[in-house]
Amino acid sequence: MNLSMTIIRAVAKELDHDAVYDRAQALGQQAVGLRRAQISGLESIANSTRKVSDVLDYLKLRTARHKEWRAGNIGAAVLGFLQNDLRQRRDGVFKELADMVEKEKEAQKAGDEFRDYVRQDIYIRLIRGFVAQLAAQYEFAVLQQGKAGDDDSDDAD
């Protein structure tokens, strides 16, 4: 199996842990005070960027500019989870794949920056997966509370 597929499988396995799911559920319920567009914006930036710092900066800006992100400390809680827990999980996945990364680095005759690229790739994939879980939990929490967000139409998704 090639390195990319191995990373995808390792990230999926990491996101499947109960602790990650439970945290997404808790944060999704906590985020009910946000507008649907705010959660969609987070999903959009996470899915469109290659840089972890873009997602972290997005959260910092939203938290600084919008009182909804400060209410209940939701912005800081999401940011803290991404920066602490997911970073540790990234390091664990990278360590698990270290031998394969080294073999691929040698095969491509790449420099040490190759390791950094792989580490970044793992991290952004973890963030994307977690944000998707958070968004699903948010939508369900909104439904459970009977609260309509910006757009409560039925999507074709």
Secondary structure as GFF3:
##gff-version 3
##sequence-region A 1 157
A	DSSP	alpha_helix	3	15	.	.	.	ID=ss1
A	DSSP	alpha_helix	18	30	.	.	.	ID=ss2
A	DSSP	three_ten_helix	31	33	.	.	.	ID=ss3
A	DSSP	alpha_helix	36	48	.	.	.	ID=ss4
A	DSSP	alpha_helix	52	65	.	.	.	ID=ss5
A	DSSP	alpha_helix	67	70	.	.	.	ID=ss6
A	DSSP	three_ten_helix	71	73	.	.	.	ID=ss7
A	DSSP	alpha_helix	74	80	.	.	.	ID=ss8
A	DSSP	pi_helix	81	85	.	.	.	ID=ss9
A	DSSP	alpha_helix	86	96	.	.	.	ID=ss10
A	DSSP	alpha_helix	98	107	.	.	.	ID=ss11
A	DSSP	alpha_helix	113	145	.	.	.	ID=ss12
###
